[in-house]
Amino acid sequence: MKTFRKICALAVISLMVSEVNAQSVKENYATVNGIKYYYVTAGSGAPLVLMHGAFSTIDKDYGKLIPVLAKSHKIIGIELQGHGHTADTDRPLTYEDLAKDVEQLLKQLNITKADFMGYSMGGGVALQIAITQPNLVRHLILTSTAYSPQGMNMANPDSLKQKKADDLDNTVWKKNYDKVAPNPANWARLKSQVFASMGTWKGFNAADIKNMKAPTLLIFGDEDMSTPEHQVQMFRLLGGGNSGDLYELPNEQLAILPGTTHVNMVDQTDLLAPIVTRFLATKASK
């Protein structure tokens, strides 16, 4: 009996060690299109590429979610040009260039097909990849990602009380940047690049959204930076919103999280984890 209990105890310990190893995060660097890119890896299984939002880092946006996702996937969390640990450059920030950087990095890692999850700006990069390189995408998860500036939720039709605007220099994004950026003095340039990108972005073509083939999960907050109408419009373009009891539908899903804004979306791990893991277990594109 003692031997049996000892064997069981060793088995439990072994399982726990395996789970810890699967979730441990490894830091990496690679030179991509002349930029020293930082990325983290964790877990094993089908590759899952994670991309953060503007001004942010992988740890800030996915730190709580990676241990969950790494149980079933090989995580590749990429910090985009000028963000976090990744080196800055004079090149403007565009979805087209950032997507090419990600594609080149995956090529260096010998990854020919992966699941993609992007938040905000990172979602725009993931969407760009899904449109221009559809064969690279197994599943696509877009979190708080509008496809057009026309869908932005900035109007105040009900005369709601305005919140005090936060100075970006006094936010958690700036604090994280100062801790890990190769040159923290480049913060002002990053702000200029992000705002310039936002100001010139024309949006994605609705026809390109409609023609996408990868199974797609859209996740928004009910108080997000895109309007509920825009969220549903995007879901409709993907072929969603019809009666699944009557028709065979494409693998498109829409989740609108309650009590969730654009900024606090990344903190809703208890809601995101089951939604994301269930979707990733669905049938993938070939």
Backbone bond lengths (Angstrom), bond angles and torsions (degrees), N, CA, C in turn:
res aa  C-N    CA-C-N  psi(-1)  N-CA   C-N-CA  omega(-1)  CA-C   N-CA-C  phi
1 M - - - 1.462 - - 1.531 110.58 -
2 K 1.367 115.37 -42.63 1.456 119.13 179.68 1.523 110.62 -62.75
3 T 1.362 114.89 -39.10 1.461 119.44 178.77 1.517 110.88 -63.56
4 F 1.343 116.08 -41.70 1.457 121.38 179.68 1.527 110.86 -62.20
5 R 1.347 115.37 -44.71 1.465 119.08 179.45 1.530 110.46 -63.92
6 K 1.335 116.53 -37.91 1.456 120.69 179.57 1.522 110.61 -64.42
7 I 1.341 115.75 -42.04 1.466 120.25 178.61 1.525 110.32 -62.66
8 C 1.352 115.70 -43.80 1.466 120.01 179.70 1.526 110.90 -62.56
9 A 1.345 115.56 -41.55 1.464 119.86 -179.94 1.520 110.71 -63.44
10 L 1.335 116.37 -42.33 1.456 120.51 179.40 1.530 110.95 -64.68
11 A 1.340 115.61 -37.81 1.470 119.99 178.92 1.519 110.93 -64.04
12 V 1.340 116.45 -42.33 1.470 121.09 179.05 1.518 110.01 -64.17
13 I 1.332 116.48 -44.53 1.464 120.47 179.34 1.525 110.54 -61.54
14 S 1.340 116.18 -43.04 1.458 120.87 179.61 1.518 110.90 -61.18
15 L 1.350 115.76 -41.65 1.466 120.53 179.09 1.523 110.69 -64.15
16 M 1.335 115.50 -41.27 1.460 119.89 -179.55 1.526 110.85 -65.60
17 V 1.340 116.50 -40.67 1.458 120.42 179.02 1.519 110.79 -64.88
18 S 1.335 116.34 -41.65 1.457 120.85 179.21 1.521 110.55 -61.59
19 E 1.346 116.52 -41.47 1.449 120.95 -179.07 1.524 110.38 -66.36
20 V 1.339 117.27 -40.82 1.466 120.51 178.23 1.518 110.27 -63.41
21 N 1.363 116.41 -44.62 1.451 120.07 -180.00 1.511 111.68 -62.49
22 A 1.343 116.03 -37.89 1.460 120.38 -179.56 1.509 111.63 -65.70
23 Q 1.344 116.31 -26.72 1.451 119.52 -175.24 1.530 112.83 -100.26
24 S 1.332 118.11 -9.78 1.457 120.15 -177.85 1.524 109.78 -65.40
25 V 1.316 115.51 143.21 1.452 121.52 -174.37 1.524 110.26 -104.19
26 K 1.318 116.23 130.04 1.459 122.30 178.86 1.525 109.03 -110.35
27 E 1.330 116.17 134.19 1.459 121.36 178.82 1.528 110.45 -90.34
28 N 1.340 116.25 141.94 1.456 121.35 -176.77 1.529 110.26 -143.21
29 Y 1.329 115.40 159.74 1.466 121.67 173.76 1.524 109.29 -134.35
30 A 1.329 115.81 149.24 1.457 121.49 175.09 1.519 108.51 -150.89
31 T 1.330 116.51 143.73 1.463 120.45 176.25 1.522 108.43 -86.68
32 V 1.333 115.39 119.35 1.467 121.28 -174.85 1.525 108.61 -128.64
33 N 1.327 115.77 117.10 1.468 120.81 179.39 1.530 111.37 49.80
34 G 1.334 115.17 41.27 1.455 121.53 176.14 1.518 115.21 82.45
35 I 1.349 117.98 3.87 1.460 122.56 -178.57 1.523 109.28 -115.66
36 K 1.337 116.65 136.01 1.463 120.64 176.92 1.523 108.43 -80.31
37 Y 1.332 115.79 101.08 1.460 122.81 -175.59 1.526 111.19 -90.58
38 Y 1.313 115.46 139.52 1.464 123.27 175.95 1.519 108.71 -105.52
39 Y 1.334 115.55 136.71 1.460 119.65 174.44 1.522 109.35 -149.19
40 V 1.320 115.59 155.17 1.456 120.71 177.73 1.522 108.98 -114.49
41 T 1.318 115.68 153.03 1.454 121.48 175.69 1.525 109.35 -129.54
42 A 1.319 115.40 151.08 1.468 121.21 178.27 1.516 108.59 -163.04
43 G 1.327 116.02 152.79 1.453 121.18 173.48 1.518 113.85 73.81
44 S 1.329 114.70 -169.51 1.463 121.44 179.36 1.519 108.53 -150.86
45 G 1.328 115.07 160.84 1.459 120.28 -177.94 1.513 110.48 121.49
46 A 1.327 117.04 -156.76 1.462 121.67 178.74 1.525 109.35 -62.58
47 P 1.345 118.94 137.61 1.467 120.89 -179.03 1.533 111.49 -64.51
48 L 1.322 116.07 136.52 1.466 123.17 175.10 1.519 107.56 -128.52
49 V 1.325 116.11 113.55 1.460 122.25 -177.81 1.525 109.24 -92.55
50 L 1.339 115.96 125.59 1.457 121.99 179.55 1.522 109.68 -110.66
51 M 1.349 116.39 135.93 1.462 121.02 177.98 1.521 110.02 -134.07
52 H 1.314 116.25 133.02 1.458 124.59 -171.83 1.533 112.29 -84.94
53 G 1.321 115.06 178.07 1.451 121.48 177.30 1.520 112.70 -90.35
54 A 1.334 116.61 174.73 1.460 122.45 -178.87 1.527 111.06 -59.15
55 F 1.321 116.13 140.03 1.466 126.55 178.56 1.534 112.99 72.74
56 S 1.313 118.32 -4.69 1.457 120.79 -168.03 1.526 112.90 -103.95
57 T 1.321 115.48 -169.64 1.462 123.63 -179.81 1.525 109.07 -136.92
58 I 1.311 115.82 167.23 1.458 120.88 176.77 1.521 110.54 -63.12
59 D 1.325 117.21 -43.99 1.463 120.19 -178.72 1.525 111.59 -62.75
60 K 1.332 117.13 -41.25 1.466 121.21 -179.23 1.524 110.90 -63.83
61 D 1.333 117.41 -45.22 1.461 120.90 -172.42 1.523 113.97 -89.96
62 Y 1.341 117.72 -24.77 1.467 119.81 -174.22 1.533 114.03 -129.77
63 G 1.317 117.00 3.72 1.460 119.50 -175.00 1.523 114.14 -54.63
64 K 1.331 117.15 -38.09 1.462 120.92 -179.28 1.530 112.44 -82.69
65 L 1.321 116.30 -21.79 1.464 120.33 -175.40 1.528 112.50 -91.01
66 I 1.320 117.50 -28.52 1.463 120.89 -176.57 1.531 112.62 -57.27
67 P 1.358 120.24 -44.35 1.469 118.85 179.51 1.522 113.42 -58.55
68 V 1.318 117.07 -31.43 1.469 121.04 178.63 1.528 110.07 -74.71
69 L 1.318 117.07 -48.20 1.463 121.55 -176.22 1.521 112.19 -70.56
70 A 1.346 116.82 -28.87 1.463 120.54 -178.36 1.523 112.88 -70.99
71 K 1.317 117.75 -11.20 1.466 120.76 177.02 1.524 111.64 -69.59
72 S 1.346 116.54 -24.49 1.466 119.65 -176.30 1.524 113.55 -126.72
73 H 1.353 117.17 -6.74 1.454 120.15 -175.61 1.526 112.21 -136.81
74 K 1.322 114.70 156.63 1.456 121.97 169.19 1.528 106.92 -86.33
75 I 1.322 116.79 107.49 1.453 121.97 -175.98 1.527 110.62 -81.83
76 I 1.338 115.90 133.08 1.463 122.61 169.14 1.521 106.27 -126.14
77 G 1.330 116.19 100.26 1.459 121.34 -178.30 1.518 109.89 -98.93
78 I 1.329 117.11 114.48 1.469 122.25 -170.64 1.524 111.00 -105.62
79 E 1.335 116.34 129.64 1.462 120.97 172.25 1.528 108.37 -94.66
80 L 1.305 115.62 119.59 1.456 122.21 -170.24 1.530 112.52 -75.27
81 Q 1.293 115.53 169.26 1.471 123.47 -177.29 1.521 112.95 -41.88
82 G 1.338 115.95 123.63 1.453 121.73 175.22 1.512 115.33 74.80
83 H 1.314 118.39 1.02 1.464 122.54 -178.16 1.526 110.75 -105.82
84 G 1.330 115.40 140.86 1.453 119.77 175.89 1.515 112.60 57.40
85 H 1.338 115.60 -127.41 1.458 121.85 -177.68 1.533 113.03 -78.34
86 T 1.334 116.96 -16.77 1.461 120.42 -173.81 1.526 111.48 -74.34
87 A 1.318 115.62 136.93 1.461 121.48 -175.64 1.527 111.89 -61.92
88 D 1.315 114.78 149.49 1.459 122.77 177.55 1.523 109.60 -87.62
89 T 1.330 116.29 164.84 1.455 122.49 177.21 1.518 107.81 -157.90
90 D 1.330 116.15 164.53 1.468 120.24 179.29 1.518 112.54 -75.84
91 R 1.310 117.95 -11.78 1.466 120.87 -177.76 1.525 111.21 -60.68
92 P 1.335 119.12 132.96 1.473 120.79 177.04 1.525 110.92 -59.32
93 L 1.327 115.98 153.49 1.465 121.01 176.18 1.518 109.24 -85.42
94 T 1.319 116.41 115.70 1.465 120.88 175.17 1.518 108.91 -134.82
95 Y 1.309 116.38 150.13 1.463 120.02 176.98 1.518 110.43 -60.24
96 E 1.331 116.56 -36.02 1.461 120.15 -178.02 1.531 111.12 -62.54
97 D 1.337 116.94 -48.74 1.463 119.94 -178.66 1.524 112.23 -69.26
98 L 1.338 116.53 -41.24 1.466 119.68 -179.96 1.530 110.62 -63.77
99 A 1.336 116.34 -38.77 1.465 120.41 178.22 1.529 110.43 -63.05
100 K 1.334 116.77 -41.63 1.468 120.02 178.62 1.525 111.16 -64.51
101 D 1.338 116.91 -35.76 1.467 120.37 176.28 1.526 110.66 -61.73
102 V 1.320 115.74 -47.27 1.469 120.55 -179.25 1.525 110.41 -62.95
103 E 1.319 116.69 -43.22 1.466 120.95 179.41 1.529 110.77 -61.36
104 Q 1.341 116.51 -41.15 1.464 120.33 -179.94 1.520 111.17 -67.20
105 L 1.337 116.50 -39.77 1.460 119.72 178.36 1.526 110.67 -62.81
106 L 1.321 116.81 -44.32 1.464 120.14 179.26 1.524 111.19 -64.17
107 K 1.323 116.20 -34.72 1.462 119.92 176.71 1.520 110.53 -63.12
108 Q 1.347 116.54 -40.84 1.465 120.42 177.03 1.520 111.47 -63.30
109 L 1.329 116.63 -30.45 1.461 121.62 -179.59 1.532 112.11 -88.79
110 N 1.336 116.04 4.55 1.473 122.34 179.58 1.529 111.97 61.07
111 I 1.325 116.56 35.42 1.463 122.05 177.41 1.522 108.43 -101.19
112 T 1.318 116.30 116.83 1.466 120.71 -177.27 1.525 112.90 -103.95
113 K 1.339 116.65 -10.17 1.458 120.63 177.75 1.524 107.69 -156.71
114 A 1.345 115.73 137.73 1.464 118.96 -176.39 1.522 110.29 -153.78
115 D 1.334 115.24 162.03 1.458 121.81 166.75 1.522 106.98 -86.07
116 F 1.331 116.86 147.10 1.459 121.40 -178.57 1.525 109.89 -127.55
117 M 1.340 115.32 136.83 1.462 121.24 173.53 1.518 108.37 -134.15
118 G 1.327 116.25 122.01 1.451 120.15 -179.47 1.512 111.47 -130.52
119 Y 1.316 114.81 140.64 1.467 121.35 178.61 1.527 109.67 -109.10
120 S 1.324 116.91 128.28 1.462 122.91 176.09 1.533 110.11 54.50
121 M 1.332 118.87 -116.60 1.458 120.75 179.41 1.523 111.36 -57.73
122 G 1.337 116.45 -39.72 1.455 120.03 177.54 1.518 112.25 -62.81
123 G 1.340 116.46 -31.22 1.454 120.43 175.11 1.514 111.33 -67.34
124 G 1.340 116.30 -36.48 1.461 119.62 176.49 1.517 111.72 -63.14
125 V 1.337 116.38 -38.32 1.463 120.61 177.19 1.527 110.19 -65.79
126 A 1.326 116.58 -44.06 1.464 120.99 178.86 1.534 110.88 -62.28
127 L 1.326 116.10 -39.61 1.468 120.50 179.16 1.523 110.23 -65.89
128 Q 1.322 116.57 -40.64 1.467 120.81 177.07 1.528 110.51 -59.05
129 I 1.320 116.94 -42.89 1.465 121.11 179.23 1.522 110.85 -65.01
130 A 1.337 116.37 -42.64 1.470 120.09 -178.37 1.526 111.24 -63.66
131 I 1.326 117.41 -31.83 1.464 121.36 -178.95 1.526 111.29 -79.78
132 T 1.344 116.20 -43.27 1.463 119.67 -173.43 1.529 113.83 -92.33
133 Q 1.342 116.58 -24.41 1.465 121.03 -179.95 1.532 110.06 -131.25
134 P 1.321 117.78 62.23 1.468 120.84 -173.53 1.522 114.37 -59.64
135 N 1.322 117.40 -29.21 1.467 120.21 -178.69 1.518 112.76 -71.03
136 L 1.325 116.79 -11.70 1.462 121.14 -179.38 1.524 112.30 -85.93
137 V 1.340 117.25 -14.41 1.463 121.62 -168.41 1.529 112.18 -108.63
138 R 1.336 116.20 123.07 1.471 122.11 174.92 1.528 110.38 -89.32
139 H 1.324 116.68 -56.38 1.463 123.82 173.63 1.526 107.48 -128.47
140 L 1.330 115.98 150.13 1.457 121.12 178.50 1.528 109.08 -127.04
141 I 1.332 116.19 125.78 1.470 121.54 177.50 1.521 108.06 -121.07
142 L 1.323 116.25 118.59 1.457 122.18 -179.55 1.516 108.49 -113.38
143 T 1.319 116.50 119.23 1.460 121.81 -176.58 1.526 109.71 -112.06
144 S 1.324 116.36 120.88 1.469 121.76 -179.30 1.526 110.78 52.16
145 T 1.327 116.20 48.50 1.465 122.31 -176.50 1.522 110.27 -121.12
146 A 1.315 117.49 109.62 1.460 121.78 174.09 1.526 108.56 -83.25
147 Y 1.323 117.30 151.32 1.463 118.74 178.67 1.523 111.78 -98.79
148 S 1.339 117.36 -7.14 1.458 120.81 -178.86 1.524 109.86 -149.48
149 P 1.346 117.90 143.81 1.470 119.56 177.14 1.527 112.52 -64.78
150 Q 1.337 116.85 -18.91 1.461 119.98 177.91 1.527 112.24 -66.18
151 G 1.327 116.33 -17.16 1.456 119.74 -179.23 1.511 114.16 -92.88
152 M 1.328 117.37 3.11 1.464 119.92 -176.55 1.523 111.48 -67.93
153 N 1.316 115.41 142.50 1.471 122.85 -171.17 1.532 110.18 -103.91
154 M 1.332 115.97 72.18 1.457 120.05 -175.01 1.530 113.27 -110.17
155 A 1.313 117.26 -12.99 1.463 120.56 -175.72 1.527 111.10 -75.42
156 N 1.313 115.82 156.28 1.464 121.87 178.57 1.537 108.55 -128.23
157 P 1.331 117.37 80.06 1.468 120.14 -175.67 1.523 113.68 -73.93
158 D 1.321 117.65 -15.86 1.470 120.26 -174.06 1.528 112.93 -109.37
159 S 1.330 117.06 15.47 1.457 121.29 179.46 1.532 112.35 54.86
160 L 1.326 115.42 42.75 1.460 120.23 178.31 1.526 110.01 -67.26
161 K 1.314 116.30 149.64 1.452 120.98 179.79 1.523 110.04 -67.12
162 Q 1.303 116.67 126.88 1.455 122.29 -177.82 1.525 110.80 -71.68
163 K 1.331 116.71 133.40 1.466 120.19 173.24 1.519 109.84 -74.80
164 K 1.308 115.99 154.41 1.444 120.54 174.58 1.522 108.56 -68.75
165 A 1.325 115.94 126.35 1.464 120.26 -177.54 1.521 110.30 -68.44
166 D 1.339 115.91 132.79 1.460 120.57 176.84 1.528 109.72 -81.15
167 D 1.306 116.19 135.94 1.455 121.49 173.39 1.528 107.41 -77.81
168 L 1.337 117.15 124.46 1.463 120.22 -178.46 1.522 112.66 -56.43
169 D 1.328 116.75 -25.60 1.459 119.75 -179.44 1.528 112.70 -75.20
170 N 1.321 116.15 -7.11 1.471 120.01 179.47 1.524 111.80 -120.77
171 T 1.333 116.37 32.07 1.457 121.78 -177.87 1.523 111.11 -111.50
172 V 1.331 115.15 168.69 1.461 120.90 176.88 1.523 110.61 -63.68
173 W 1.337 117.59 -28.25 1.472 120.43 178.38 1.521 110.72 -63.21
174 K 1.322 116.18 -45.33 1.469 120.38 179.78 1.533 110.41 -65.94
175 K 1.326 117.01 -40.30 1.463 120.21 179.49 1.528 110.68 -62.80
176 N 1.321 116.76 -43.04 1.460 120.46 178.06 1.522 111.18 -65.10
177 Y 1.335 115.37 -40.93 1.460 120.47 -179.91 1.526 110.22 -60.47
178 D 1.321 116.55 -45.49 1.467 120.77 -179.43 1.523 111.83 -61.03
179 K 1.327 116.64 -31.72 1.465 120.85 -177.66 1.526 112.88 -74.06
180 V 1.338 117.39 -34.84 1.459 119.11 -168.27 1.524 115.61 -121.74
181 A 1.327 118.97 -16.23 1.469 120.61 -175.99 1.525 111.34 -64.07
182 P 1.339 117.78 141.23 1.470 120.46 176.55 1.526 111.99 -57.25
183 N 1.340 115.69 -35.86 1.469 120.56 178.05 1.534 108.48 -140.78
184 P 1.323 118.17 93.48 1.465 121.39 -177.66 1.528 114.25 -56.92
185 A 1.331 117.15 -20.62 1.465 120.15 179.39 1.528 112.18 -66.39
186 N 1.340 117.28 -13.30 1.463 120.96 -178.78 1.528 113.08 -84.51
187 W 1.337 117.68 5.17 1.467 121.08 -179.75 1.532 111.98 -55.92
188 A 1.312 116.84 -43.86 1.469 120.57 -178.92 1.531 110.60 -61.52
189 R 1.329 116.76 -39.34 1.461 119.51 179.30 1.529 110.46 -67.87
190 L 1.336 117.42 -39.31 1.459 119.70 177.62 1.519 110.59 -60.52
191 K 1.323 117.21 -43.75 1.462 120.23 177.86 1.524 110.68 -58.59
192 S 1.308 116.81 -45.37 1.461 121.05 -179.66 1.528 111.20 -62.16
193 Q 1.337 116.48 -41.12 1.461 120.66 -179.13 1.532 111.50 -66.32
194 V 1.331 115.91 -42.56 1.463 119.69 -179.39 1.529 110.46 -65.55
195 F 1.330 116.92 -46.51 1.461 120.02 -178.88 1.522 111.51 -66.33
196 A 1.328 117.10 -36.12 1.459 120.63 176.60 1.525 110.78 -64.47
197 S 1.332 115.17 -40.67 1.466 120.03 178.49 1.526 111.09 -63.75
198 M 1.326 116.24 -43.79 1.460 120.47 178.98 1.527 111.39 -64.09
199 G 1.329 115.94 -36.77 1.454 120.09 -176.86 1.512 114.62 -73.06
200 T 1.342 116.90 -24.82 1.464 120.55 -177.14 1.533 113.33 -105.09
201 W 1.336 116.60 -6.53 1.470 119.95 -176.57 1.526 111.11 -67.20
202 K 1.330 116.03 126.96 1.466 121.65 -178.86 1.520 113.11 -97.56
203 G 1.327 117.14 -9.59 1.455 120.32 -179.82 1.521 111.84 94.64
204 F 1.329 115.24 171.55 1.458 121.77 177.49 1.522 109.63 -92.48
205 N 1.315 115.52 154.07 1.453 121.46 179.10 1.535 109.68 -72.93
206 A 1.324 116.35 129.38 1.470 120.05 -179.47 1.524 111.69 -58.27
207 A 1.329 116.84 -35.07 1.466 120.36 179.36 1.524 111.19 -64.32
208 D 1.341 117.02 -35.75 1.466 120.66 178.25 1.525 111.04 -67.46
209 I 1.331 116.14 -37.49 1.466 119.83 176.50 1.522 109.35 -63.90
210 K 1.304 115.85 -44.31 1.468 121.40 -177.14 1.523 111.87 -63.89
211 N 1.320 117.23 -31.52 1.465 121.31 -175.73 1.526 113.64 -90.38
212 M 1.323 117.56 0.13 1.459 119.93 179.75 1.528 111.12 -64.41
213 K 1.318 115.68 143.28 1.465 121.07 -176.77 1.532 113.55 -107.59
214 A 1.314 117.95 -23.21 1.465 120.26 -175.82 1.521 111.07 -67.97
215 P 1.332 118.85 137.25 1.468 120.90 172.45 1.518 109.12 -55.40
216 T 1.330 116.96 130.92 1.463 120.50 -171.47 1.525 111.55 -129.67
217 L 1.313 114.68 134.32 1.468 122.58 174.09 1.524 108.04 -112.97
218 L 1.320 116.23 122.16 1.457 121.98 175.32 1.519 108.53 -101.68
219 I 1.332 116.48 129.67 1.457 121.39 177.96 1.530 108.05 -125.03
220 F 1.328 115.73 124.54 1.459 121.25 178.11 1.525 109.31 -131.52
221 G 1.325 115.14 161.80 1.447 120.25 168.92 1.523 109.01 -92.40
222 D 1.333 116.20 155.40 1.467 118.37 178.96 1.521 112.29 -74.33
223 E 1.347 116.42 -9.55 1.467 121.45 175.13 1.530 108.42 -128.17
224 D 1.320 115.85 47.96 1.464 122.67 -172.62 1.528 110.87 -84.08
225 M 1.343 116.02 -178.50 1.464 121.23 178.44 1.513 112.69 -86.07
226 S 1.328 117.17 2.85 1.459 121.36 169.97 1.519 107.29 -119.02
227 T 1.318 116.66 149.50 1.453 120.33 -176.72 1.530 110.83 -73.29
228 P 1.333 118.06 153.90 1.463 120.06 175.88 1.521 111.78 -57.55
229 E 1.328 116.67 -35.06 1.469 120.42 179.06 1.530 110.79 -63.17
230 H 1.318 116.22 -40.26 1.464 120.38 179.49 1.525 110.57 -68.02
231 Q 1.307 116.86 -38.46 1.457 121.43 179.15 1.529 110.52 -60.83
232 V 1.331 115.60 -45.98 1.466 120.15 179.61 1.520 110.56 -68.56
233 Q 1.331 116.86 -37.72 1.466 120.43 178.16 1.522 110.99 -59.96
234 M 1.314 116.53 -42.20 1.464 120.79 178.54 1.527 110.84 -64.68
235 F 1.322 115.97 -41.61 1.463 121.20 177.58 1.526 110.56 -62.19
236 R 1.322 116.63 -41.01 1.466 121.34 177.94 1.535 110.97 -63.11
237 L 1.316 117.19 -42.02 1.458 120.40 179.37 1.528 111.37 -59.54
238 L 1.327 116.58 -33.83 1.460 121.26 179.91 1.529 112.49 -76.98
239 G 1.332 116.32 -8.29 1.465 120.51 -179.84 1.507 113.96 100.78
240 G 1.335 117.03 6.67 1.454 120.91 -178.90 1.517 112.73 -89.02
241 G 1.327 115.49 173.26 1.457 121.22 174.79 1.507 115.88 94.29
242 N 1.334 117.47 8.07 1.467 121.06 177.91 1.532 109.94 -101.53
243 S 1.323 116.74 172.75 1.455 121.01 -176.09 1.527 111.33 -76.28
244 G 1.325 115.49 111.20 1.449 120.29 178.63 1.511 113.35 -72.63
245 D 1.325 116.77 -13.50 1.462 120.16 176.85 1.520 111.69 -80.58
246 L 1.317 116.24 -17.68 1.466 120.55 -176.36 1.521 113.49 -109.03
247 Y 1.349 117.08 -26.95 1.455 119.74 -172.22 1.521 111.27 -133.46
248 E 1.342 115.37 153.86 1.459 121.55 171.29 1.525 106.77 -77.63
249 L 1.314 117.26 118.11 1.457 121.40 -172.66 1.521 111.82 -108.09
250 P 1.336 117.36 154.75 1.466 119.69 173.28 1.527 109.63 -67.10
251 N 1.319 116.03 161.79 1.462 120.57 -177.37 1.526 110.19 -82.43
252 E 1.329 115.83 72.54 1.454 122.41 177.30 1.522 108.11 -121.75
253 Q 1.328 116.70 135.70 1.460 120.17 -177.18 1.523 110.27 -133.31
254 L 1.326 115.07 149.19 1.468 121.93 178.69 1.522 108.81 -128.99
255 A 1.325 115.93 126.92 1.466 121.63 176.29 1.522 108.17 -124.99
256 I 1.326 116.23 127.21 1.459 121.42 175.47 1.523 107.03 -116.85
257 L 1.329 115.68 113.01 1.453 121.04 -173.36 1.528 110.85 -83.49
258 P 1.319 117.47 133.39 1.469 120.80 -178.79 1.521 112.34 -73.63
259 G 1.330 115.62 146.29 1.453 120.67 176.79 1.508 113.59 60.20
260 T 1.326 116.60 35.11 1.455 120.81 -172.15 1.524 111.60 -126.03
261 T 1.332 115.91 127.55 1.456 121.96 175.43 1.526 109.37 -101.02
262 H 1.325 115.25 176.92 1.456 119.91 178.81 1.534 110.47 -60.98
263 V 1.316 116.31 -46.04 1.465 120.50 -174.60 1.524 112.86 -71.86
264 N 1.340 117.66 -40.74 1.467 117.82 -176.41 1.529 113.62 -87.96
265 M 1.339 116.88 5.04 1.462 120.59 176.61 1.528 111.68 -53.24
266 V 1.331 116.73 -43.63 1.468 120.30 -174.44 1.525 112.52 -70.48
267 D 1.333 117.53 -11.29 1.462 120.80 179.38 1.530 112.78 -92.04
268 Q 1.334 117.38 -2.80 1.467 121.26 -175.39 1.526 111.57 -90.98
269 T 1.314 116.31 50.01 1.460 121.03 -175.05 1.520 112.48 -58.39
270 D 1.330 117.36 -37.98 1.462 120.34 -177.88 1.519 111.77 -64.46
271 L 1.340 117.46 -27.89 1.465 121.18 176.93 1.524 111.14 -89.12
272 L 1.323 116.62 -40.17 1.460 120.74 -175.73 1.524 112.58 -68.83
273 A 1.324 117.50 -43.07 1.466 120.91 -172.47 1.528 113.21 -55.16
274 P 1.340 120.49 -53.15 1.467 118.64 -178.56 1.527 113.43 -68.46
275 I 1.327 117.21 -33.51 1.464 120.34 179.14 1.523 110.56 -65.96
276 V 1.328 115.90 -46.51 1.463 121.05 -177.52 1.524 111.67 -68.74
277 T 1.322 117.56 -46.99 1.466 119.82 -177.33 1.528 111.61 -64.95
278 R 1.319 116.89 -37.50 1.474 119.42 177.87 1.520 111.01 -65.11
279 F 1.328 116.92 -41.96 1.468 120.20 179.84 1.523 111.07 -65.10
280 L 1.327 117.49 -42.69 1.460 120.59 -178.60 1.529 112.05 -64.59
281 A 1.325 116.57 -19.36 1.468 120.19 178.53 1.525 111.91 -85.93
282 T 1.341 118.56 -4.69 1.459 121.30 179.20 1.517 110.66 -78.17
283 K 1.302 116.15 171.93 1.458 121.72 -179.32 1.513 110.30 -60.86
284 A 1.323 116.97 132.21 1.459 122.43 -177.08 1.516 110.68 -98.66
285 S 1.331 115.50 165.63 1.469 119.29 174.88 1.521 109.28 -70.72
286 K 1.303 116.87 149.79 1.472 121.55 -176.74 1.524 110.39 -80.33
